[in-house]
Amino acid sequence: MTVQQEKNPIPVPQVEPRAPIPKQNLRIPGPTVVPDEILAEMARPMINHRGPEFAAILRRVTARLQYFFQTRSPVLTYPASGTGGQESAIVNLFSPGDHVVAITIGSFGNRFARIAETYGLQVSRIEFPWGEGADPDVVESRLKTLPPYRGVLVTHNETSTGVTNDIQTLASLIRRHNPDALIAVDAVSSLGCIPLEMDLWDLDVVFTGSQKGWMSPPGVMMIAASERAWQANKSAKLPRFYFDWASSRKRLEAGQHPTTPAVSVFYALDRALELMLEEGREAIFERHRRAGEYVRRRAREMGLELFANPRYASNTVTAVRLPEGFNTKAFMKALREQDGVVLGGGQEHLEGKIFRVGHLGYFREEDLAEAMDKVEQRLRSFGFTGR
């Protein structure tokens, strides 16, 4: 008997039929709904990612992203998620031991800070209760007490709580206190949906993901850096290879990626950006404003309490409190399996206490109305009739 025969053989897996994806009203804050027209783009044949066809797509996508980022800086793209944007910002800006400030208002702000700590940075947190935005007066007073810092990490729209920070005001006060600070902004669930002006607001790094407000599937992270950030990049000493900006910028000038890009997602993103230009940037912002107001109003009319402070309420995702002791898990399961409405749940200590309604990227008013109607009906079936 050979050694190979003595080993336990790896069994051949059973071939199981793939279950069809049920028709859903997908109302999570990402991945978001992709219109059929854009999904169809992904069925196009593969092409050479080093050839002229892909170069043309990449140049179109880059120029259109610059318009929506509102920046003259090149927008780099990577096969990654929003978390890749956080890591990319850290490794390209800083050196081991650098001191950075993290303004945190929820799960993803905390993740940004943890990535910085993982790479050996000294992180001072300015934390706010979940559901609140960053109070500019508190931030400014805290900054005055901290030792010199190299950068500030901040979330524009906190997906876990449905809160939008006033980034323009925060950036302005940071500049007053530390003109050379590197301001890195997580705009994963905001950019393309609500106003953000990278150059005018003097932001140094802004990043987002294709699966949020861009009507496209997951797979592409988009990130832009100011001239100040590019200068910092030249002296930054943290290790990087996959997310190396200098390599990516050099290849972008040739219409390529340093590594294999997500070609099918680029097909989708190319068409999605074309549709967004046709709709118009201001019209997109207005559509999201109306959607946010609608979802918040419906929740209040049901007798539910909104989680976010109204002063900071997001127009891309709404977090709603459920009553103490409410069977949230069964409620959301019934919505999903019986009503075809898929909501986002609470994260970390908010699990079972809130649900989140995504209204970003592609949606129709009737989709939101159906979702909120089903929520209201299902709440009644669970015995909740309001306050």
N, C-alpha and C positions, 0 to 999 in steps of 0.2 A: 504493500500500500504506500502510495507516495505521500509526501508531506501535504500536498494540495488536497488529496482525498481525505486526509485526517481532519482537515479543517471543516467546520460547519459551512455548508454551501449557502450562499445568499439566495433566498427564495425568489423566484420570478414573481413580481407583483401582479395581483389580479387586475385585469383590465375592466374597470368599472365605467358604466355609462356616465357621461357628463350631464349633470342636471342643468336644465335651461335657466338662464338668469330671468327671474320674474320681472314683470313690469313694475317699476317702482317710481314713486315721487321722491327722489333722492334729495333730502333737505339737510344733509350734513354739511359742515363748512369746508369740505374738501376730502377726497376728490369731488369735484362738482360735475353737474350734468354737462355732457358734451353733445351739441346739436348733431343730428344725423348727417347734415351736410359736411360737418368737420370730421366726423367718424369715417365718412366715405373717403376722405382724402387719405386716410391711413392705409387704404387698400391698394394704393398705387405701388408699382413695382419698386424693389430695392434699386438703388443707384450707387455708383462709386462715390464714397464720401470724400474722396480726394479729387473728384472730377468737377467739370464746369457747372453741371446741373445743381449739385449741392452747394457750390460756391455762390451761385445766384440766389438760392433760397436763403443761405446764411446772411448774405448782404442785405436782402430785403428785410429779414426778420430783425437784424441788428438795427437798421435805420428806424424801423417802426417802434422797436423797444426804446430807442433813444427818445422818440417823441413822447411816449407814455411815461417814461422815467423823468422826462423834462430835463434832459442833460445833454451836453455836447460830448461827454466822455463815452468811450466805447463800452457797450454792454456785452460782457462776456457770458457765454452759456456753457453749462456743464451737464452731463448726464447725472442728475442728483435731485434730491428733494430740498425743501427749505432748510432742513438741518444742515445740509451740505453748504448752504449759504452762510450759516452761522460759523461753521468751521473754517470755511474759506476766508471769511473776514478776519478771523483771529490769526490764522497762520500767515497771512500776507501782510499784516499791519505791524505785528508786535515781535518782541524778543523776549527770551526767558527772563522772568523777574519783573517785567514791566508792570506798573500799577495801572489798573483800569477801574472805572466806575460802572457798575451795572444797575440801571434803573429798572426794577422788576415789578410787574403788576399781575403776574400769573405764571402758568406752567412754562410757556415758551420763553419768557424773559428769564426765568430761572435756568432753563436749559442753556441759553446763551452764556450765562454766568458760569455754569458748570463746565462748559467746553473750554472757556478761558482758564479756569482753574486746572483742568486736565492737562493743559499745555504749560503749566507752571507759571501763569501770571498771578500777580497779587490782585485780588478782586475785592473792592469795597462795594457792598450792596446798599442801594437806597430803595428800600422795599415799601410797597403800599399794599393795603388789604385787597384781596381779590374782589373784584367788582368796582374798585375805584381806579381812576386814572392817576397819573403822576401829577401831584400838585406842584406847579412851578415854584411857588414861594418856598415850599419845603425842600425841593431839590436845590434851589439856590442857597438856602441857609446851610444845608448839609455839605455842599461843595466847598463852602468857605472853611469848613472845619477839617477837611481831608488834606493829607499830604499831597504833593504834586502828583498828577496823574497824566498818563499818556493818551488815554482814550475813554470814550463813554459808549456803552452798549445800551441800546434802548429799542423797545418794540413799538411800532406804530399802532398796530391793531392786534390786541391780545385775543387770539382765537379761542382760548380756553374760557374766557369770561365775557366776551362780547363788549370789550372796552376799547375805545380809540384814544390814544394819547395825542395831546396837542404838540406835535413834533416841531412845528414852526416856532412856537414860543419856547419850548425846551432848548432847541438848538440856539436860539438867540441868547438865552441866558448863559448857556454853556460857553458861548463865544465871548461874552462879557467877562466871564471869570477866567477862561483859559482859551485865548484866541487860537492856540496851536493844537488843541485837543482834536483827536480823530473821532468823529461821530459816526458810529456804525448803526444803521437802522434796519431792523427786521421788518420788512414790509410785505411779508409772505401773503397775508390775507387782506391786504389793503390796496396795494398798487394795481392800477388799472380799474379800480372801482370807486375810490374816493380820492380827493385831491392830495397830491404829494408833489412838490416841486424841488427836485434834488439840487439843482444849481442855485436857484433863487434863495432857497432856505439854507444854503451853505452846508449841505450834508456831505460826508466823505465817502461812505459806502452805503449802498441801498441794494437789497436783494429780495427776490420773490420766487415763486414756483409756478410752473405751467398749470398745475392742477387746481388752482384757486380762481382768480378772477379772469383768467385768460381763455376760458371756454375750451380747454385742451386737456388731454390725459396727463397723468403724472409722468415725470421722466426728465424734465428740463428745469434746471435752476438758472436764473438770470441775475447777474450782479454787475454793478457799475461802481467805479471808484473815481474820486475827484483827483485833481492834480496834486493836492496835498497828500492824498492817500498813496498815489503812485510814487511820490518822493519818499514816503515812509517805507514803502515796499522795497526800495533799493537797499535799505539798511536793516530791514527786519530779519531776524535770525532764527525764527521758529522753523522747524523742518516742514517741508512741503514738496510734493511732487505732482500728484494728481490735480491739486487745486492751485498750482503755481500760475499766478496771473501773468508774469512776464512771458512764459511759454505760450499761454493761451492768446495773449495779445499778438505775439509774433505770428502765430498760425492764423489768427483772424484776418490779419492783413493779407494773407494768401487765400482767404476764403475757406479755411479749414479749421478743424479742431486738432489739438495734439493727440487725442485718443478718439476712439470710435464714437461718433455722436448718435443720439437716438433719432435716426433718420425719419421713422414714421411719425414721431411726435413733432418733428420739424415740419413735416407736411401739414399736420393739423394746425400748428401754431402759425404757420405762414398764412393759411386761410383765415384763421381766427382773428389775427391782427388786421387783415384786410377788412373783415366785417366790422371790427371795432372802429376802424377809421371811417367806414361808411356811416356808422351810427353817430360818431362824433364824441370826442372826449367829454365835453360838458354834458351832453345828453346822457352818456353813461353814468356820470356822477349823479345826475338828477334822477335817473331810474333807480339807482341804489338808495338814494335818499328817500324816495317814495316807498320803496320796499321796506326799509328799516322802520319808517313811521307806521306803515301798515301792520307789520308783524307785532310791533310793540303795542299798538292800539288794540289789536285783536286779543293779545294775551291779557291786557288789563281788563278788557270787557268780559273776559271769562272769569274774572276774579282772581287771577294769578298775579304774583309779584315778580317784577323784572329784577334780575340779579344785578345788572350794571347800574351805577349811579347815572341818572338821566343826563347829567352834564357831559358824560363821556360815552354815551351809548353809541355802539357801532352800527353802521349802515350796511355791514356785510354779514354779521352774525349776531343773533339775539339769544341771550341766555335767560332762561325762565326758571324761577324757583318752583318747586313742588311742595305741597304741605308736608309737615312733619309726619313721619310714619307711612307716607304714601308708598304703594308698591310700584316703584318706578320701573323696576326690571320687567314686571309683568305688563305694565302699561305700554312700554316701548315695544315689547315683543308683540302685543296685540296690534299695535299700530302697524308694525312691519309686516306681520304674517296675515292679518285679516283686512287691513286697510291699505296696504301697499305704500305707507308713508314711513320713510326712514329718517329718524332724527339723530342728532349727536347727543351723547351722554355727557355727564360731568366727568372731569378728570381729577385724579388724585383725591384730595379730601372732599371734593364736590361730587364724587360718584354717588349716584342714587339720590342726589339732592336737587339737581337741575337737569333740564334738557336744553339743547341748543338747536336753533333753527338757522340753517345757512341760507342766505339770500345774496349770493355773489356770483359773478360770471354770467352764465346763461340761465335765465329763468323767465317764465311768463307770469303775468299777474294771476292768471287762473290756477297756475301751479301752487302759488303761495296761498291763494284762497282755499283751494281744495285741502291743502295740508292743514291749515288752521281750522277749517270746518271739521276735519277728521279728528284733530286734537280735541276740539270742544266736545264732539260726540263721544269720543272714547273716555274723556274725563267723566262725563255723566254716567257712562256704563260702569265706571269704577267708584261711583258714589260721590264724586266731587261736583258740587253745584255752585261753587263760588263762596265768597266770604259770607 
